[in-house]
Amino acid sequence: SVTLALKLRVMAVRRFASRLVRRRAVLSTQAQEQAVSQESKLVHPRELQFLLKEFVDLDAVLSLPKFSHLDVETAHELIRAGHALAEDVFAPATPVGARNKPVLHATGDVTHPEAVVAAQRAYAANGYLSMTLGEEWGGLGLPLCLSGLVGIPFSCANTALMSYHGLTAGVLKLLLAHGTEAQQQEWIPRLGS
């Protein structure tokens, strides 16, 4: 069922977050201090809490029937996992992408540095490209305000990469609103993954 697919995806995101937490546990004390300071450079958790509770009123949004498949704890878990991925994968790709521009080949193919490609793949593999897509399209069915909050650490870590994902999200919305059924069937699954 669609709800089972959502639960499995959330479980995968939680496993990913757990792996990152274990990875951080083996860092030296100095590296841990650096990671904490880097975390506050992306987005301080207090700021996200303010946005969740005071600005957006996530409880009220998730009480709407359309979002009955979500709960506040799952939302917080998605934000924590996104923040960890932004720190550990997106932020390190920023200087690599800044020093090594994409290469356009005569065939029309474009080659990016491996760190940039790895960050894009991790973002897609963890379901962030399809956050707002309905469950019928394999998405999480998140409200737009929650997907925006999940995306803040990514944008802070690597604005350039998020421009790619922002364009993809725009194309997905355009297809959902105005695409023919054939266009939707062909492109939404491909763009959402």
N, C-alpha and C positions, 0 to 999 in steps of 0.2 A: 504494500500500500504506500501511498504518498507520505503519510505520517511516519511510517517505518523508515522510508528513505531519508526523511529529515532527521530522525533520531540517529540513524547510522552516520549521516554526515556530521552531526553535532558530536557524536562519539569520536569520529576521526579527528575533528578539530581539537577535542580535549586530549586525545592521545598525542597529537602534535605538540600541544602546549606542554604536556607532561614531559615529552622528550626534551623540549627546550629548557624546562626547569631543571631536569637532571643534568643537562649539559652545563648549565650555569653553576650547578653545585660543585663541579670539579674545577672551576676557575680558582685561581689564587685570590687571596684577599684583596690584593691591589687591583686585579682585573675585575673583581666583583664591585669594588668601589667605583671603578671607571664605568661599569655597566649601569650602576645605579644613577651616576651623574648623567650618562647618556640617556637613560630613560626619562629623566626629568627634562632633558633638552628636547626630546620629542614632544611629549605631552605629559604634564604632571597628572598622575591619577586623580588628584583632587579636582582638576579642571574637568576631566571627563565625568566625574561624579556630579559636579555642578550641572553640566550639560544634560546628563541623564535625568536628574531629579528636579531641577529648577527650571531649566530652559525647555526641555522636551516633554517632561512628565511622562516618562516611559511607562509607568504603571497604567496611566489612562489610555495611552496608545495601545498597549498590549491587551487591554480589556475589551477592545473592539472585536466583534465576532470574526472579522477577517484575519485576525492575528491570534486566534485562540490556540493555535498549535505552538505558540511561543510562551515562554515565561521569563521573568526578570533574571533568574539565575542563568538561563541559557544565553540571554543577551549579554550579561556580564562576562560569561565565559568566552563568547565570541569576541568581545572587545579585548579581553586579556590575551587571548590567543593571537589576535591581529596585532596587538602591540608588540608581543614577543617576536612575531614574524617580521614586523617592520624593523625592529631593532637588529635582529640577528641576520636577516637576509637583505632587506631593502637598503638599510643605511650603509652597509659595507659596499654595496653596488654603486652608490652615488659617486665616489671619487673615480671608480673604474670607468663608469660611463662618461664622466666629465673629461677624462684624459683620452679616451678611445672612442671616437665618434663612430656611428654606424657606417658601414661600407655598402654602397649601392653597386652591385655587379652588373655587367652588361646584359645578363639574362633577366634583370629586373628583380632578382633576389636581393635581400638586405641581410647583412651579417652584423650581429651585435656582439659585444664582448661576452664571454661565458658567464660572468657574474651577473650581468644584466638579464641574460636568458634564464639563468637559474632563478633569479628573483621573480621574473614573469611567470615561470612554470610553477613555482611554489604558490604564488598568489592564486593562480587558476586552480591548481590541484587541491587547494584547501577551500574551494568554493566561494572565494571572494568575488570572482567575476560575475557569479550568478546569484548574489545575495538577494536582490530584489525580484528576481524571476519567480514566478509562481511555482509551486511544487510540481505542477503538471509538466513543467519544462526542466525539472531537475534542480530547481533553485531552492533557496531557503525560505522564500516568501517573506523576507524581512520588510518592515516598513521603511520607507525612504529615509526617514529621520534616523533610524537605527543604523542603516547601512552607511549613512554619512558619518555618524560617530565612530563606527568601526574603521572607516577610511581615514580619519584624521591622523593617526600615527603613521600610516603609509605615506600620506601627503607630506607630513613633516620630515619623514626619513628620506624620501626620494620623489620630489615633485615631478621630475622628468618622466619617471616610469608611470606615475599616476596619470599623466596626461594621456598615455596610451590607453589605460584602463577607463579613463573618463570618456574617451572617444568611443570605446567599445560599448560602454554602458549606454551612451546616447544612441548608438546604432540599434542596440537591443530595444530600447524604448520606442524608437521610430518604427521598427519592424512590428512590435506588438500593437502599436496604435494604428499603423497604416499599411502594413505589409499584407500581401495576399497570403492565403493559407499555404500555398506552395513555397513562397519566399520564407515564411515563418518556419515551416518544416525543414527547409534546407539550411537556413542560416542561424536560427536561434540556438539549436544544440551545439553547433560548431563555435559560435562566438561566446556562448556561455560556459565553455569549458576551455 
